[in-house]
Amino acid sequence: MATVKRFEDLDIWKLAREICNDIHRLTEKDPFCKDYGLKDQVRRSTGSAMDNIAEGFERDGNNEFIQFLSIAKASSGEARSQMCRAFDRSYLTQEKFNEVSLKMIELSAKIQNTISYLKKSVFKGHKFKVE
């Protein structure tokens, strides 16, 4: 894994952002946009995934980053479950459901890979760096 200086450079954050934008576009359309509770909930959970990746990175410590990545992974799973409800209510097509679900599964896998990498890393974070 290359040295990353900003959370915006993380592939997992970029993918989470893409999913967040995809969900926003999907939830703007009828009839999804009229289910205010589900629309708000799925927007919040995808935003949570994106934001927790950023917040954890900014903590400058691997253990804290791992903790926030775990929350981001859980939020991605929550959003996937919410999209199942949206599909069951015919708010989106099978094709759109598959597309967004696959991205969320990919995000969860990439977050897990990042967690595994960080757990094995000797470097524990910038705030522990002795100069």
Secondary structure, 3 states (H helix, E strand, C coil): CCCCCCHHHCHHHHHHHHHHHHHHHHHCCCCHHHCHHHHHHHHHHHHHHHHHHHHHHHCCCHHHHHHHHHHHHHHHHHHHHHHHHHHHCCCCCHHHHHHHHHHHHHHHHHHHHHHHHHHHCCCCCHHHCCC
